[in-house]
């Protein structure tokens, strides 16, 4: 797989993941009653639960699961193909699959916490 193909896949995954986790602008505001004395840690916790409990977050979870399963089955298929058609000793690509899946999971968590942090800053400044 070339670098440009990987870059396009990362951009598509990032775009969809961000779209599914960013709340709509009209529903992201807090009420005047809750604006009393806000502590940033409390706002951050509230934003985590708010973003996770919106309907679009289900699609972000589905996207992540499909990506992880696709990665696993891609490596498993490549391993089966190489083992079936080569005359060398069997190989295992499980370590590569685990590494790639771990990177995807860490990148997804990074995007999630970045979205939460930016959203919490917006709400805190209002």
C-alpha positions in Angstrom: 0.0 0.0 0.0 1.4 3.3 -1.0 1.7 6.4 1.2 -0.9 8.3 -0.7 -3.5 5.5 -0.2 -2.8 5.4 3.5 -3.1 9.2 3.7 -6.4 9.2 1.9 -7.7 6.4 4.2 -6.6 8.4 7.3 -8.3 11.5 6.0 -11.6 9.8 5.3 -11.5 8.0 8.7 -10.7 11.2 10.5 -13.4 13.2 8.7 -16.1 10.7 9.4 -15.0 10.2 13.0 -15.0 13.9 13.7 -18.3 14.4 11.9 -20.0 11.7 14.0 -18.6 13.0 17.3 -18.9 16.8 17.0 -22.3 17.9 18.4 -24.6 20.1 16.4 -24.1 23.8 17.2 -27.6 24.4 18.5 -27.4 21.5 20.9 -23.9 22.2 22.2 -24.8 25.2 24.3 -25.5 24.9 28.0 -28.5 26.6 29.7 -28.2 29.9 31.7 -29.1 28.0 34.8 -26.0 25.8 34.5 -23.7 28.8 33.9 -23.3 29.8 37.6 -19.7 29.0 38.6 -18.2 26.6 36.1 -15.0 24.7 36.8 -13.2 23.6 33.7 -12.8 20.0 35.0 -16.5 19.8 35.6 -17.2 21.1 32.1 -14.8 18.6 30.6 -16.5 15.7 32.4 -19.9 17.0 31.3 -18.7 17.3 27.7 -17.4 13.8 27.6 -20.7 12.4 28.7 -22.6 14.8 26.4 -20.6 13.8 23.3 -20.9 10.0 24.1 -24.6 10.2 24.7 -25.6 11.8 21.4 -27.1 9.7 18.7 -24.3 10.3 16.2 -21.7 8.8 18.5 -23.2 5.3 17.8 -22.0 5.7 14.2 -18.5 6.7 15.4 -18.4 3.5 17.4 -19.6 1.5 14.4 -17.0 3.1 12.2 -14.2 2.2 14.7 -15.4 -1.4 15.0 -15.7 -1.8 11.3 -12.2 -0.3 10.8 -10.7 -2.6 13.4 -12.4 -5.7 12.0 -11.4 -4.7 8.5 -7.8 -4.4 9.6 -7.9 -7.8 11.3 -9.5 -9.6 8.4 -7.2 -7.9 5.9 -4.1 -9.1 7.7 -5.6 -12.6 8.2 -6.4 -12.8 4.5 -2.9 -11.7 3.5 -1.4 -14.3 5.9 -3.6 -17.1 4.5 -2.8 -16.1 0.9 1.0 -16.0 1.6 0.9 -19.3 3.4 -1.2 -21.0 0.7 0.9 -19.8 -2.2 4.5 -19.8 -1.0 6.7 -22.7 -0.5 8.3 -21.3 2.6 7.5 -22.0 6.2 4.2 -20.5 7.4 4.3 -16.9 8.6 2.2 -15.1 11.2 1.0 -11.5 10.7 -0.8 -11.2 14.0 1.8 -8.9 15.5 1.4 -6.5 12.6 -2.4 -6.7 12.9 -2.3 -6.0 16.6 0.1 -3.1 16.1 -2.0 -1.5 13.4 -5.2 -1.9 15.3 -3.5 -0.4 18.4 -2.4 2.6 16.4 -6.0 3.0 15.0 -7.4 2.8 18.5 -5.0 5.3 19.9 -5.6 7.7 17.0 -9.3 7.4 17.6 -8.9 8.2 21.3 -6.7 11.1 20.5 -9.4 12.5 18.1 -12.1 11.9 20.7 -10.3 13.7 23.5 -9.3 16.6 21.1 -13.0 17.0 20.2 -14.0 16.9 23.9 -11.3 19.4 24.9 -12.2 21.9 22.1 -15.9 21.6 22.9 -15.3 22.1 26.6 -13.2 25.2 25.9 -16.0 26.6 23.8 -18.6 26.0 26.5 -16.3 27.3 29.3 -15.6 30.6 27.4 -19.3 31.3 26.9 
